[in-house]
Amino acid sequence: MNARRLRVSAIAAAVAATGLLAAAPALVARESSHGSIERGRYLVYAGDCAACHTDERGQLFAGGRPIPTPFGTIYSTNITPDPETGIGNWTSDDFYRAMHEGVAPGDRRLYPAFPYPWYTKLTRADVDDIRAYLSTLPAVKQANKPSELPWPFSMREVMAGWNALYFKQGTFKPNPQKSAEWNLGAYLVEGAGHCGSCHSPKNFAGAPKRDKAFQGGYGEHWYATSLGGDLHDGLGQWSVDDIVRYLKTGANARAAAFGPMAEVVHDSTQHLDADDLHAIAVYLKDLPPHETGTRSASANNGNNVDHDRLARGRGVYVDDCAGCHMDNGEGIPGVFPPLKGNSVVQAQDPETVVHIVLSGEKTAVTRENPTGLAMPAFDWKLDDQAIADLVTYLRNDWGNHGAPVDRDKVASTRSTIVAARTR
Amino acid sequence: MATKLPPVDVVLVGFGWTASILGQELTDAGLQVLALERGSFRDTVPDFATTQIQDELRYAVRNELFEEPERETLTFRNSADQTALPMRHLGSFKPAAGAGGAGVHWNGQNWRFLPTDFMMRSHTEQRYGKRFIPEDMTIQDWGVTYDELEPFYDRFEYLCGISGQAGNLNGAIHDGGNPFEGPRKRAFPLPPLARSYGTVLFDKAAKEAGYKPFPCPAANTSKPYKNIYGVQMGECTYCGFCEWFGCGNYSKSSPQTTIFPVLLEKDNFELRTHMSVTKVLLDSSGKRATGVIYVDPQGREFEQPADLVILTAFAQHNVHLLLLSGIGKPYDPTSGQGVVGRNYAYQITSSVDVFLNEIVNPFMGAGALGQAIDEFNGDNFDHGPQKFVGGGYIALWTTGGRPILQHHLPKDAPKWGSGWKKAMADNYLRTVSIATHGSVMSYRDAYLDLDPTYRDEYGNPLLRLTFDFHDNEHRMSDFLTDKAAGIAKAMKARDIHVKQRKGHYTIVPYQTTHNTGGAIMGTDPRTSVVNSYLQSWDVPNLFVVGSCAFPQNAGYNPTGTVGALAYWAANAIRTQYLKKQGPLVSA
């Protein structure tokens, strides 16, 4: 019924139309009998290309979806084989150059909202396979929309400087000290999966801070949590199987995907092969915690937070939250996620937990979990102070740890959400 | 002039429980299915969001989730010598409007009918003789047996995640369950709900009186559940806001919480809301439906062609549409001829309020949290000495303790002022109520037809309901009420208030939305509208699904049987009708 559902049925239809319903091959099975097109289709899932390159209610891969950036809105492009408005006239070299260098035909520099800083790691063979699959799609005639960036960002030449400063071109190089599985995971996470585009902090120019890769970052009004081994706000307490289950079904006993990650699971990771998901998990589990992330889980029980605030926050919790998340913060396993030990709740930046309290969210819809359980919005009911107290409480009970959240933070998130809604 | 739309395989009229089940099953069979719903779309979030839905004034008093009588209603009279008048406020029953239908606002009291209920006439005649049935009582057998329906009861229960305790597993009676129930092939999907203190007291008193009380089967989940379609439900929080409310916790079974997530996702399913179907269209032979006419909110008419038309609206709306479309012979009470509108039935309820010394915390409840006895239901007891047909269950429900409508005061309590306040303070936490839920038989003079005077917003005649309680029902209800009062006294009450159902049926106070009949199923086209697969005798590509198919009403809440019949009809369409379109039973 909603846009996301429409888009996915469109994917299913396109896949059915090309007759490619066979099970997706594992990335490790490169030399298998599966053809280039099939592998390309799989990599398009792994790269979540449809998410950006298809507009709400738009035709599959015809582009036009607005991508908000801190510098202005740009629109994804048509990557169907239409010769005039799509990429039908591109050569294989053109396509590889775009993926590898971020430069389109005519030396037109692409903005890094198109994740070429990650796709550069893909092998030429994989990029050719992606191209082969995209060529099988129905051509859609739909002109690209110009981006809405202010000067100087409107001048694509600016990106040459950006690239010189922040872009490191180069195909993925395996680390011989690590296992083949680890390397496969690294290739998927840092290449097609481009996980770091949301999960890494960015500098003033919007470029990921390489020394803090995967330590959490912003993406479309949400704070994407750290993927490092942090015990409170990362994946430190997750097992490899927890990660696999989350990426395959959208939920595990520790968390449920929502917001942009629900789309990622729905459009991308649920379609990935079990071996590939396992490799991703092995790689992620090897990421180091950020500097304070090794803190033990029991080190803090909110001792540095004003007692009255915690009591007020707990009052809100009992009234409005405990029905689903339960009095002990443990939720209902597999249905309503626990807040105890939840890395989103304890994230360094509370943006996401404040956001979800304000606007509510729907969990990922996957083949295994089709329900799309939703949390209602509380923006109509709780004022900024009440939400600040609530979130401060959530971050400091049940062994959780997180800095207190003040009213101004909630007010600013609220205004961001309202602005996004009315856009 | 209606705009003609592209055809679909199946059109469903109304989008509640039965339409959701048929939509899910027939799209699984590969058909293109369209549902037309007169109300709006609603979903758990945002429409029933917890902490917002628990608004008694908005939902229970001001009837937010129901049909609006100013748009659609019926006229009512007790007997054919009276002039029927329109029901201008919802009273005795409250039909829903909107996606999910009454499946949104029900309590979740989910029963199977007894095996003998399906053989009402033949069984009664066999046990008590033909003359035991009054001449004007038009009860008949259903044309389907309990054993045939058992797999479909099972499917509906596993769709919903019913919480309960089996009393009869494959013929073996199990302690703690209902020993009178028909044999079930397997246990309930979930264990019973946690007990309320009131049900504990009832259980003790009923056992002391020699009865075998059991936890009522509940469509409120006692544990998290994943159903037959992979849809997840949470665990009931006992918030006490089931009936008249949607559930915000994903813990009351409804189309929203059990089917919508998978059905609405399908490419071969479409839902159009705010569309009122006004007529089923027939071809020139009158033996084939070609589609339906519906009207959008701007008054524009559309013709929706379909190969298969399925009426899945509320019971009396299905009957109304048949009458407006000229399908089947309308029932004539004078001659007893005709079938459409025949055998309308209802239920008869009573209660006994029990005022205790102990605190029972009535606000911690769930819609189907109850303990019942079934000794006096159906033909579980010897009717010979009682001289009536039918029966019902006696239950103590702890559905909630809402402030406006769910409090009980002793008879002599003041009606207002400080005396009322004191009585309320003294009694609110210390009151329970025992309910009786009795069957109503069908009679020659209880029926539905088109009103000669009053018309709806589309200019069509309103449906007219002619109905009254008969002596048989009053005697049966008084008998049940007496047994309930006996249990109430055994609960060591400080006071009880026996509320018998007296006199004529009145449409004003709420009683129950368990309206049945009017398009009944059976084996003889002279006495039924649809055959035993709910297929119209007259128009074989038309099915009519719902409690309108009940030939008379039983002593249980109807939803379990409505759900089972929907699965039964869906199965017949999938396994028989799609292979060879035409009548599934030869007349």
Interface residues (C-beta under 8 A of the other chain):
Chain A: M1 R5 S9 A12 A13 D319 D320 G323 C324 I332 P333 G334 V335 F336 G360 K362 V365 E368 N369 P370 T371 G372 L373 A374 M375 P376 A377 F378 K381
Chain B: D43 T44 V45 P46 A49 T50 T51 Q52 P224 K226 Y229 G230 V231 Q232 M233 G234 E235 T237 C239 G248 N249 Y250 P261 V262 L264 E265 D267 L271
